[in-house]
Amino acid sequence: QRFQISTMPSKKAGIKRKAPEGKKVVAKGEKATKKTKKDNSVLSQLGEMTIIVSDSGDFKSIKKYKPQDATTNPSLILQACKIKDYDHLIEDAIKYGIKNYKGKCKDAKGYNTDFVALILDRVAVNFGSELLKILPGYVSTEVDARLSFDTKKTVDKARKLIAMYKEKGMDPKRVLIKIASTWEGIQAGKILEKEGIKCNMTLLFAFCQAVACAEANATLISPFVGRILDWYKKATGKDYKPEEEPGVLGVSEIWNYYKKYGYKTIVMGASFRNIGEIIELAGCDRLTISPALLQQLQDTNKKITKKLVPEKAKKMKMEKLHLDEKKFRWMLNEDSMATEKTAEGIKKFAEDTRKVEALIIERLDAFFAKKKQTEAQLKHLLILNKPNK
């Protein structure tokens, strides 16, 4: 940005003050002006209407786009674990597990599952902690998807994750524990919220899931826009305009319902397939967006308008719904898309969790092999240096 500045006569006649180097001198009587280049990108406009969240575990992309929050899940952690730059986070987790696990790490059958689980948790917390260092807002860390139908184990796991964050000196109030929006998961979220542990209810596809999460006082929900579209495209063979997409319409309905009835739960649209979906949800509380789509939004210059407006929501005619377990299960069962996508999402996250575990086991083998080699070398040196009698 260049600034035009005016120079005033010096007290000494005939001498004028020089403008600082690189600045332009304005003639007498001419007004100084400041030229600013306005960012008209869709990303910039969207940032004035909603909070942008990075859907990534890659620190470099997060630093580039400077979002408010970040979300992670087993699939994203798996991708990040394959990046060489992050090897130190896995190595730290392995050393933490070896130091802190109370039982026997390995037996004839292999590594103890609880030992591997401890390292897995530490890997997730290590990535989350690095994100907290570069972001001002929330970071979401997911509970093992294999616990999605066990309320007690989900609660226990969430408490362990928060304790780990505290160990690393991180503010637990900035951590959201991600839990699948099953009935059992929602009840776990309800317990945790009462304890002051904030939850991000994920894998959410149906209106009944959103209502149950709000009634459980969840801090945030993540309805999956793109995955809903995937199901309908496959089921109908139809292509949808962004404003007609079932996922966009579903999130809009949830957001309007929350605003009409005064629920404090944050709605964060997730799993986008194109920027058209994102633009149609301008005004949503939060939108979690992949680095590729963030770049497209940055590169696109056009005027966008706020689609979700609280004042309009409050005037809408919507019946208030109260759910018990039986009604929740029936409504979810009646929604084929939500039933299938919830199950599919849990399976996918569980599969990727197992892949991260396999990577950890591979690293453990390498760690112990190196340790054994080092010990053998030291023993050899001691023998060589042993004085003759």
Contacts in CASP RR format, 6 or more apart in sequence:
PFRMAT RR
TARGET T0000
AUTHOR 0000-0000-0000
METHOD contacts of the structure
MODEL  1
QRFQISTMPSKKAGIKRKAPEGKKVVAKGEKATKKTKKDNSVLSQLGEMT
IIVSDSGDFKSIKKYKPQDATTNPSLILQACKIKDYDHLIEDAIKYGIKN
YKGKCKDAKGYNTDFVALILDRVAVNFGSELLKILPGYVSTEVDARLSFD
TKKTVDKARKLIAMYKEKGMDPKRVLIKIASTWEGIQAGKILEKEGIKCN
MTLLFAFCQAVACAEANATLISPFVGRILDWYKKATGKDYKPEEEPGVLG
VSEIWNYYKKYGYKTIVMGASFRNIGEIIELAGCDRLTISPALLQQLQDT
NKKITKKLVPEKAKKMKMEKLHLDEKKFRWMLNEDSMATEKTAEGIKKFA
EDTRKVEALIIERLDAFFAKKKQTEAQLKHLLILNKPNK
1 34 0 8 1.000
1 35 0 8 1.000
1 36 0 8 1.000
1 37 0 8 1.000
2 23 0 8 1.000
2 24 0 8 1.000
2 35 0 8 1.000
3 23 0 8 1.000
3 32 0 8 1.000
3 34 0 8 1.000
3 35 0 8 1.000
4 23 0 8 1.000
4 24 0 8 1.000
4 26 0 8 1.000
4 32 0 8 1.000
4 33 0 8 1.000
4 34 0 8 1.000
5 19 0 8 1.000
5 20 0 8 1.000
5 23 0 8 1.000
5 24 0 8 1.000
5 25 0 8 1.000
5 26 0 8 1.000
5 32 0 8 1.000
6 25 0 8 1.000
6 26 0 8 1.000
6 28 0 8 1.000
6 29 0 8 1.000
6 30 0 8 1.000
6 32 0 8 1.000
7 16 0 8 1.000
7 17 0 8 1.000
7 18 0 8 1.000
7 19 0 8 1.000
7 25 0 8 1.000
7 26 0 8 1.000
8 17 0 8 1.000
9 15 0 8 1.000
9 16 0 8 1.000
9 17 0 8 1.000
10 16 0 8 1.000
10 17 0 8 1.000
19 25 0 8 1.000
26 32 0 8 1.000
40 301 0 8 1.000
40 303 0 8 1.000
41 297 0 8 1.000
41 298 0 8 1.000
41 299 0 8 1.000
41 300 0 8 1.000
41 301 0 8 1.000
42 275 0 8 1.000
42 279 0 8 1.000
42 297 0 8 1.000
42 298 0 8 1.000
42 300 0 8 1.000
42 301 0 8 1.000
42 302 0 8 1.000
42 304 0 8 1.000
43 52 0 8 1.000
43 65 0 8 1.000
43 294 0 8 1.000
43 297 0 8 1.000
43 298 0 8 1.000
43 300 0 8 1.000
45 282 0 8 1.000
45 303 0 8 1.000
45 304 0 8 1.000
46 52 0 8 1.000
46 278 0 8 1.000
46 279 0 8 1.000
46 282 0 8 1.000
46 287 0 8 1.000
46 297 0 8 1.000
46 304 0 8 1.000
49 282 0 8 1.000
49 283 0 8 1.000
49 306 0 8 1.000
50 281 0 8 1.000
50 282 0 8 1.000
50 283 0 8 1.000
50 284 0 8 1.000
50 285 0 8 1.000
50 286 0 8 1.000
50 287 0 8 1.000
51 68 0 8 1.000
51 69 0 8 1.000
51 285 0 8 1.000
51 286 0 8 1.000
51 287 0 8 1.000
52 65 0 8 1.000
52 67 0 8 1.000
52 68 0 8 1.000
52 286 0 8 1.000
52 287 0 8 1.000
52 289 0 8 1.000
52 294 0 8 1.000
53 67 0 8 1.000
53 68 0 8 1.000
53 69 0 8 1.000
53 70 0 8 1.000
53 71 0 8 1.000
53 138 0 8 1.000
53 268 0 8 1.000
53 286 0 8 1.000
53 287 0 8 1.000
53 288 0 8 1.000
53 289 0 8 1.000
54 61 0 8 1.000
54 62 0 8 1.000
54 65 0 8 1.000
54 67 0 8 1.000
54 69 0 8 1.000
54 70 0 8 1.000
54 71 0 8 1.000
54 135 0 8 1.000
54 288 0 8 1.000
54 289 0 8 1.000
54 291 0 8 1.000
54 294 0 8 1.000
55 70 0 8 1.000
55 71 0 8 1.000
55 76 0 8 1.000
55 270 0 8 1.000
55 271 0 8 1.000
55 288 0 8 1.000
55 289 0 8 1.000
55 290 0 8 1.000
56 62 0 8 1.000
56 70 0 8 1.000
56 72 0 8 1.000
56 76 0 8 1.000
56 290 0 8 1.000
56 291 0 8 1.000
57 70 0 8 1.000
57 72 0 8 1.000
57 76 0 8 1.000
57 77 0 8 1.000
57 79 0 8 1.000
57 80 0 8 1.000
57 127 0 8 1.000
57 131 0 8 1.000
58 79 0 8 1.000
58 80 0 8 1.000
58 83 0 8 1.000
58 291 0 8 1.000
59 130 0 8 1.000
59 131 0 8 1.000
59 134 0 8 1.000
61 291 0 8 1.000
61 294 0 8 1.000
62 70 0 8 1.000
62 131 0 8 1.000
62 134 0 8 1.000
62 135 0 8 1.000
63 134 0 8 1.000
64 291 0 8 1.000
65 291 0 8 1.000
65 294 0 8 1.000
65 298 0 8 1.000
67 135 0 8 1.000
67 289 0 8 1.000
67 294 0 8 1.000
68 135 0 8 1.000
68 136 0 8 1.000
68 137 0 8 1.000
68 138 0 8 1.000
68 286 0 8 1.000
69 135 0 8 1.000
69 137 0 8 1.000
69 138 0 8 1.000
69 139 0 8 1.000
69 140 0 8 1.000
69 286 0 8 1.000
69 288 0 8 1.000
70 128 0 8 1.000
70 131 0 8 1.000
70 135 0 8 1.000
70 138 0 8 1.000
70 139 0 8 1.000
70 140 0 8 1.000
71 139 0 8 1.000
71 140 0 8 1.000
71 178 0 8 1.000
71 200 0 8 1.000
71 222 0 8 1.000
71 268 0 8 1.000
71 270 0 8 1.000
71 288 0 8 1.000
72 124 0 8 1.000
72 127 0 8 1.000
72 128 0 8 1.000
72 131 0 8 1.000
72 139 0 8 1.000
72 140 0 8 1.000
72 141 0 8 1.000
72 142 0 8 1.000
72 178 0 8 1.000
73 142 0 8 1.000
73 178 0 8 1.000
73 202 0 8 1.000
73 349 0 8 1.000
73 352 0 8 1.000
74 142 0 8 1.000
74 145 0 8 1.000
74 349 0 8 1.000
74 350 0 8 1.000
74 352 0 8 1.000
74 353 0 8 1.000
74 356 0 8 1.000
75 348 0 8 1.000
75 349 0 8 1.000
75 352 0 8 1.000
77 123 0 8 1.000
77 124 0 8 1.000
77 127 0 8 1.000
77 352 0 8 1.000
77 356 0 8 1.000
78 352 0 8 1.000
78 355 0 8 1.000
78 356 0 8 1.000
78 359 0 8 1.000
80 86 0 8 1.000
80 127 0 8 1.000
81 90 0 8 1.000
81 123 0 8 1.000
81 356 0 8 1.000
81 359 0 8 1.000
82 359 0 8 1.000
86 127 0 8 1.000
89 123 0 8 1.000
89 126 0 8 1.000
89 127 0 8 1.000
89 130 0 8 1.000
90 123 0 8 1.000
90 126 0 8 1.000
90 359 0 8 1.000
90 360 0 8 1.000
90 363 0 8 1.000
91 363 0 8 1.000
91 367 0 8 1.000
92 122 0 8 1.000
92 126 0 8 1.000
93 119 0 8 1.000
93 120 0 8 1.000
93 122 0 8 1.000
93 123 0 8 1.000
93 126 0 8 1.000
93 360 0 8 1.000
94 119 0 8 1.000
94 360 0 8 1.000
94 363 0 8 1.000
94 364 0 8 1.000
94 367 0 8 1.000
96 118 0 8 1.000
96 119 0 8 1.000
96 122 0 8 1.000
97 115 0 8 1.000
97 118 0 8 1.000
97 119 0 8 1.000
97 122 0 8 1.000
98 105 0 8 1.000
100 118 0 8 1.000
101 112 0 8 1.000
101 114 0 8 1.000
101 115 0 8 1.000
101 118 0 8 1.000
103 112 0 8 1.000
103 115 0 8 1.000
104 112 0 8 1.000
105 111 0 8 1.000
105 112 0 8 1.000
105 115 0 8 1.000
106 112 0 8 1.000
106 115 0 8 1.000
111 361 0 8 1.000
111 364 0 8 1.000
116 357 0 8 1.000
116 360 0 8 1.000
116 361 0 8 1.000
116 364 0 8 1.000
117 144 0 8 1.000
119 360 0 8 1.000
119 364 0 8 1.000
120 144 0 8 1.000
120 353 0 8 1.000
120 356 0 8 1.000
120 357 0 8 1.000
120 360 0 8 1.000
121 157 0 8 1.000
121 160 0 8 1.000
121 161 0 8 1.000
121 164 0 8 1.000
122 164 0 8 1.000
123 356 0 8 1.000
123 360 0 8 1.000
124 141 0 8 1.000
124 142 0 8 1.000
124 161 0 8 1.000
125 141 0 8 1.000
125 161 0 8 1.000
125 164 0 8 1.000
125 165 0 8 1.000
125 168 0 8 1.000
128 139 0 8 1.000
128 141 0 8 1.000
128 165 0 8 1.000
128 175 0 8 1.000
129 165 0 8 1.000
129 168 0 8 1.000
129 170 0 8 1.000
131 139 0 8 1.000
132 139 0 8 1.000
132 170 0 8 1.000
132 171 0 8 1.000
132 174 0 8 1.000
132 175 0 8 1.000
137 174 0 8 1.000
138 174 0 8 1.000
138 175 0 8 1.000
138 176 0 8 1.000
138 198 0 8 1.000
138 200 0 8 1.000
138 220 0 8 1.000
139 174 0 8 1.000
139 175 0 8 1.000
139 176 0 8 1.000
140 175 0 8 1.000
140 176 0 8 1.000
140 177 0 8 1.000
140 178 0 8 1.000
140 200 0 8 1.000
140 202 0 8 1.000
141 161 0 8 1.000
141 175 0 8 1.000
141 176 0 8 1.000
141 177 0 8 1.000
141 178 0 8 1.000
142 177 0 8 1.000
142 178 0 8 1.000
142 179 0 8 1.000
142 202 0 8 1.000
142 349 0 8 1.000
143 154 0 8 1.000
143 157 0 8 1.000
143 158 0 8 1.000
143 161 0 8 1.000
143 177 0 8 1.000
143 178 0 8 1.000
143 179 0 8 1.000
143 180 0 8 1.000
144 157 0 8 1.000
144 350 0 8 1.000
144 353 0 8 1.000
145 180 0 8 1.000
145 345 0 8 1.000
145 346 0 8 1.000
145 347 0 8 1.000
145 349 0 8 1.000
145 350 0 8 1.000
145 353 0 8 1.000
146 350 0 8 1.000
146 353 0 8 1.000
147 153 0 8 1.000
147 154 0 8 1.000
147 157 0 8 1.000
148 154 0 8 1.000
148 179 0 8 1.000
148 180 0 8 1.000
148 182 0 8 1.000
148 184 0 8 1.000
148 185 0 8 1.000
148 346 0 8 1.000
149 182 0 8 1.000
149 184 0 8 1.000
149 185 0 8 1.000
150 184 0 8 1.000
151 184 0 8 1.000
151 185 0 8 1.000
151 187 0 8 1.000
151 188 0 8 1.000
151 191 0 8 1.000
152 188 0 8 1.000
154 179 0 8 1.000
154 184 0 8 1.000
154 185 0 8 1.000
154 188 0 8 1.000
154 189 0 8 1.000
155 188 0 8 1.000
155 189 0 8 1.000
155 191 0 8 1.000
155 192 0 8 1.000
158 177 0 8 1.000
158 179 0 8 1.000
158 188 0 8 1.000
158 189 0 8 1.000
158 192 0 8 1.000
158 197 0 8 1.000
158 199 0 8 1.000
159 192 0 8 1.000
159 195 0 8 1.000
159 197 0 8 1.000
161 175 0 8 1.000
161 177 0 8 1.000
162 172 0 8 1.000
162 175 0 8 1.000
162 177 0 8 1.000
162 197 0 8 1.000
165 171 0 8 1.000
165 172 0 8 1.000
165 175 0 8 1.000
166 172 0 8 1.000
172 197 0 8 1.000
173 198 0 8 1.000
175 198 0 8 1.000
176 198 0 8 1.000
176 199 0 8 1.000
176 200 0 8 1.000
176 219 0 8 1.000
176 220 0 8 1.000
177 189 0 8 1.000
177 192 0 8 1.000
177 197 0 8 1.000
177 198 0 8 1.000
177 199 0 8 1.000
177 200 0 8 1.000
178 199 0 8 1.000
178 200 0 8 1.000
178 201 0 8 1.000
178 202 0 8 1.000
178 222 0 8 1.000
179 185 0 8 1.000
179 186 0 8 1.000
179 188 0 8 1.000
179 189 0 8 1.000
179 199 0 8 1.000
179 200 0 8 1.000
179 201 0 8 1.000
179 202 0 8 1.000
180 201 0 8 1.000
180 202 0 8 1.000
180 203 0 8 1.000
180 342 0 8 1.000
180 345 0 8 1.000
180 346 0 8 1.000
180 349 0 8 1.000
181 201 0 8 1.000
181 202 0 8 1.000
181 203 0 8 1.000
181 204 0 8 1.000
181 209 0 8 1.000
181 212 0 8 1.000
181 213 0 8 1.000
181 221 0 8 1.000
181 342 0 8 1.000
182 342 0 8 1.000
182 346 0 8 1.000
183 212 0 8 1.000
183 325 0 8 1.000
183 328 0 8 1.000
183 329 0 8 1.000
185 201 0 8 1.000
186 201 0 8 1.000
186 209 0 8 1.000
186 212 0 8 1.000
186 213 0 8 1.000
186 216 0 8 1.000
186 218 0 8 1.000
187 216 0 8 1.000
189 199 0 8 1.000
189 201 0 8 1.000
189 216 0 8 1.000
189 218 0 8 1.000
190 216 0 8 1.000
190 217 0 8 1.000
190 218 0 8 1.000
192 198 0 8 1.000
192 199 0 8 1.000
193 199 0 8 1.000
193 216 0 8 1.000
193 217 0 8 1.000
193 218 0 8 1.000
193 219 0 8 1.000
194 217 0 8 1.000
198 219 0 8 1.000
198 220 0 8 1.000
199 218 0 8 1.000
199 219 0 8 1.000
199 220 0 8 1.000
200 218 0 8 1.000
200 219 0 8 1.000
200 220 0 8 1.000
200 221 0 8 1.000
200 222 0 8 1.000
200 268 0 8 1.000
201 209 0 8 1.000
201 213 0 8 1.000
201 218 0 8 1.000
201 220 0 8 1.000
201 221 0 8 1.000
201 222 0 8 1.000
202 221 0 8 1.000
202 222 0 8 1.000
202 270 0 8 1.000
203 222 0 8 1.000
203 224 0 8 1.000
203 341 0 8 1.000
203 342 0 8 1.000
203 345 0 8 1.000
203 346 0 8 1.000
203 349 0 8 1.000
204 210 0 8 1.000
204 213 0 8 1.000
204 221 0 8 1.000
204 222 0 8 1.000
204 223 0 8 1.000
204 224 0 8 1.000
205 223 0 8 1.000
205 224 0 8 1.000
205 227 0 8 1.000
205 228 0 8 1.000
205 335 0 8 1.000
205 337 0 8 1.000
205 338 0 8 1.000
205 341 0 8 1.000
205 342 0 8 1.000
206 331 0 8 1.000
206 332 0 8 1.000
206 335 0 8 1.000
206 337 0 8 1.000
206 338 0 8 1.000
206 342 0 8 1.000
207 250 0 8 1.000
207 253 0 8 1.000
207 254 0 8 1.000
207 257 0 8 1.000
207 321 0 8 1.000
207 331 0 8 1.000
208 321 0 8 1.000
208 323 0 8 1.000
208 327 0 8 1.000
208 328 0 8 1.000
208 331 0 8 1.000
208 332 0 8 1.000
208 335 0 8 1.000
208 338 0 8 1.000
209 221 0 8 1.000
209 328 0 8 1.000
209 332 0 8 1.000
209 338 0 8 1.000
209 342 0 8 1.000
210 221 0 8 1.000
210 223 0 8 1.000
210 254 0 8 1.000
210 257 0 8 1.000
210 258 0 8 1.000
210 267 0 8 1.000
211 257 0 8 1.000
211 321 0 8 1.000
211 323 0 8 1.000
212 323 0 8 1.000
212 328 0 8 1.000
213 221 0 8 1.000
213 265 0 8 1.000
214 221 0 8 1.000
214 258 0 8 1.000
214 263 0 8 1.000
214 265 0 8 1.000
215 322 0 8 1.000
215 323 0 8 1.000
217 264 0 8 1.000
217 265 0 8 1.000
218 265 0 8 1.000
219 265 0 8 1.000
219 266 0 8 1.000
220 265 0 8 1.000
220 266 0 8 1.000
220 267 0 8 1.000
220 268 0 8 1.000
220 286 0 8 1.000
221 254 0 8 1.000
221 265 0 8 1.000
221 266 0 8 1.000
221 267 0 8 1.000
221 268 0 8 1.000
222 268 0 8 1.000
222 269 0 8 1.000
222 270 0 8 1.000
222 288 0 8 1.000
223 247 0 8 1.000
223 250 0 8 1.000
223 251 0 8 1.000
223 254 0 8 1.000
223 267 0 8 1.000
223 268 0 8 1.000
223 269 0 8 1.000
223 270 0 8 1.000
224 269 0 8 1.000
224 270 0 8 1.000
224 271 0 8 1.000
224 341 0 8 1.000
225 245 0 8 1.000
225 247 0 8 1.000
225 248 0 8 1.000
225 251 0 8 1.000
225 269 0 8 1.000
225 270 0 8 1.000
225 271 0 8 1.000
225 272 0 8 1.000
225 273 0 8 1.000
225 277 0 8 1.000
225 281 0 8 1.000
226 245 0 8 1.000
226 247 0 8 1.000
226 271 0 8 1.000
226 272 0 8 1.000
226 273 0 8 1.000
226 277 0 8 1.000
227 271 0 8 1.000
227 341 0 8 1.000
227 344 0 8 1.000
227 345 0 8 1.000
228 245 0 8 1.000
228 246 0 8 1.000
228 247 0 8 1.000
228 250 0 8 1.000
228 337 0 8 1.000
228 341 0 8 1.000
229 240 0 8 1.000
229 245 0 8 1.000
229 246 0 8 1.000
229 247 0 8 1.000
229 273 0 8 1.000
229 277 0 8 1.000
230 273 0 8 1.000
231 337 0 8 1.000
231 340 0 8 1.000
231 341 0 8 1.000
232 238 0 8 1.000
232 240 0 8 1.000
232 245 0 8 1.000
232 246 0 8 1.000
232 337 0 8 1.000
233 239 0 8 1.000
233 240 0 8 1.000
235 337 0 8 1.000
240 246 0 8 1.000
242 248 0 8 1.000
242 274 0 8 1.000
242 276 0 8 1.000
242 277 0 8 1.000
242 279 0 8 1.000
242 280 0 8 1.000
243 280 0 8 1.000
245 277 0 8 1.000
245 280 0 8 1.000
246 337 0 8 1.000
247 277 0 8 1.000
248 277 0 8 1.000
248 280 0 8 1.000
248 281 0 8 1.000
251 267 0 8 1.000
251 269 0 8 1.000
251 281 0 8 1.000
251 284 0 8 1.000
252 280 0 8 1.000
252 281 0 8 1.000
252 307 0 8 1.000
252 308 0 8 1.000
254 267 0 8 1.000
255 267 0 8 1.000
255 284 0 8 1.000
255 285 0 8 1.000
255 308 0 8 1.000
255 313 0 8 1.000
256 308 0 8 1.000
256 312 0 8 1.000
256 313 0 8 1.000
256 316 0 8 1.000
256 318 0 8 1.000
257 263 0 8 1.000
257 313 0 8 1.000
257 318 0 8 1.000
258 265 0 8 1.000
258 267 0 8 1.000
258 313 0 8 1.000
259 310 0 8 1.000
259 313 0 8 1.000
259 314 0 8 1.000
260 313 0 8 1.000
260 314 0 8 1.000
260 316 0 8 1.000
260 318 0 8 1.000
261 318 0 8 1.000
261 320 0 8 1.000
266 285 0 8 1.000
266 286 0 8 1.000
267 284 0 8 1.000
267 285 0 8 1.000
267 286 0 8 1.000
268 284 0 8 1.000
268 285 0 8 1.000
268 286 0 8 1.000
268 287 0 8 1.000
268 288 0 8 1.000
269 281 0 8 1.000
269 284 0 8 1.000
269 286 0 8 1.000
269 287 0 8 1.000
269 288 0 8 1.000
270 287 0 8 1.000
270 288 0 8 1.000
272 278 0 8 1.000
272 287 0 8 1.000
272 289 0 8 1.000
272 290 0 8 1.000
272 293 0 8 1.000
274 293 0 8 1.000
275 293 0 8 1.000
275 296 0 8 1.000
275 297 0 8 1.000
275 300 0 8 1.000
278 287 0 8 1.000
278 289 0 8 1.000
278 293 0 8 1.000
278 297 0 8 1.000
279 304 0 8 1.000
279 307 0 8 1.000
280 307 0 8 1.000
281 287 0 8 1.000
281 307 0 8 1.000
281 308 0 8 1.000
282 304 0 8 1.000
282 305 0 8 1.000
282 306 0 8 1.000
282 307 0 8 1.000
282 308 0 8 1.000
283 306 0 8 1.000
283 307 0 8 1.000
283 308 0 8 1.000
283 309 0 8 1.000
284 308 0 8 1.000
289 297 0 8 1.000
323 331 0 8 1.000
332 338 0 8 1.000
332 339 0 8 1.000
332 342 0 8 1.000
333 339 0 8 1.000
END
